[in-house]
Structures are given as structure tokens and as C-alpha cells.
């Protein structure tokens, strides 16, 4: 027989309480990573990615 173990995750303010002193660090990390998501890709980097894609496409056709 198998027993199903359910883990309850803390919600909202409970999550911060569960982290204790690390709550502030977690909040800051989340804020930082969310800011990275909205940052635009620099033009030069986008150009390099485009060049890479075209080279890969050419290699796949050969």
C-alpha cells in the first residue's frame, strides 16, 4: 500500500514567517530576478543571437 503524503505550503504572510530571518533576503532576490525579466536585451547581443541563428539554420540545411 502506498500512502499519499501531502505537504502544506505556507501562504502569503505565512511564507515570510516560515523563512524567518531569511524572508528579507528572499524578498530582495525575488525583486532582483523580476527586474531582470523586464530588462531589454542589448542591441549588440540581439544581433549576435540573430547571426548565430542564421549560421545554425545554414548548417542544418547542409
C-alpha beads as a LAMMPS data file, in Angstrom:
LAMMPS data file: protein, C-alpha beads

62 atoms
61 bonds

1 atom types
1 bond types

-500.0 500.0 xlo xhi
-500.0 500.0 ylo yhi
-500.0 500.0 zlo zhi

Masses

1 110.0

Atoms # bond

1 1 1 0.000 0.000 0.000
2 1 1 1.157 3.489 -0.711
3 1 1 0.376 6.427 1.471
4 1 1 -0.057 9.839 -0.028
5 1 1 1.856 12.450 1.899
6 1 1 0.648 15.978 1.440
7 1 1 2.850 18.912 2.136
8 1 1 1.185 22.179 3.008
9 1 1 2.912 25.245 1.719
10 1 1 2.625 28.436 3.712
11 1 1 0.545 31.162 2.057
12 1 1 1.107 34.902 1.881
13 1 1 2.404 36.278 5.164
14 1 1 2.900 32.762 6.451
15 1 1 5.633 32.239 3.851
16 1 1 7.644 35.142 5.260
17 1 1 7.152 33.803 8.778
18 1 1 8.307 30.360 7.652
19 1 1 11.516 31.840 6.261
20 1 1 12.221 33.719 9.454
21 1 1 15.285 35.940 9.154
22 1 1 15.755 34.872 5.524
23 1 1 12.435 36.445 4.492
24 1 1 14.070 39.761 3.637
25 1 1 16.774 38.046 1.576
26 1 1 14.131 36.046 -0.282
27 1 1 12.080 39.143 -0.956
28 1 1 15.102 41.042 -2.296
29 1 1 16.150 38.113 -4.528
30 1 1 12.656 37.823 -5.958
31 1 1 12.586 41.564 -6.618
32 1 1 16.001 41.394 -8.330
33 1 1 15.120 38.447 -10.577
34 1 1 11.798 40.028 -11.539
35 1 1 13.697 43.165 -12.599
36 1 1 15.951 41.032 -14.820
37 1 1 12.951 39.657 -16.666
38 1 1 11.741 43.104 -17.725
39 1 1 15.192 44.339 -18.822
40 1 1 15.621 44.628 -22.556
41 1 1 18.254 42.643 -24.409
42 1 1 21.061 44.965 -25.590
43 1 1 21.065 45.555 -29.365
44 1 1 24.518 44.047 -29.837
45 1 1 23.520 40.871 -28.025
46 1 1 20.342 40.579 -30.102
47 1 1 22.441 40.965 -33.273
48 1 1 24.799 38.206 -32.155
49 1 1 21.873 35.888 -31.423
50 1 1 20.446 36.614 -34.866
51 1 1 23.781 35.810 -36.520
52 1 1 24.037 32.584 -34.560
53 1 1 20.534 31.536 -35.604
54 1 1 21.290 32.163 -39.289
55 1 1 24.521 30.153 -39.114
56 1 1 22.710 27.291 -37.355
57 1 1 19.966 27.368 -40.000
58 1 1 22.539 27.193 -42.786
59 1 1 24.302 24.266 -41.106
60 1 1 21.039 22.370 -40.682
61 1 1 20.237 22.758 -44.397
62 1 1 23.634 21.401 -45.475

Bonds

1 1 1 2
2 1 2 3
3 1 3 4
4 1 4 5
5 1 5 6
6 1 6 7
7 1 7 8
8 1 8 9
9 1 9 10
10 1 10 11
11 1 11 12
12 1 12 13
13 1 13 14
14 1 14 15
15 1 15 16
16 1 16 17
17 1 17 18
18 1 18 19
19 1 19 20
20 1 20 21
21 1 21 22
22 1 22 23
23 1 23 24
24 1 24 25
25 1 25 26
26 1 26 27
27 1 27 28
28 1 28 29
29 1 29 30
30 1 30 31
31 1 31 32
32 1 32 33
33 1 33 34
34 1 34 35
35 1 35 36
36 1 36 37
37 1 37 38
38 1 38 39
39 1 39 40
40 1 40 41
41 1 41 42
42 1 42 43
43 1 43 44
44 1 44 45
45 1 45 46
46 1 46 47
47 1 47 48
48 1 48 49
49 1 49 50
50 1 50 51
51 1 51 52
52 1 52 53
53 1 53 54
54 1 54 55
55 1 55 56
56 1 56 57
57 1 57 58
58 1 58 59
59 1 59 60
60 1 60 61
61 1 61 62
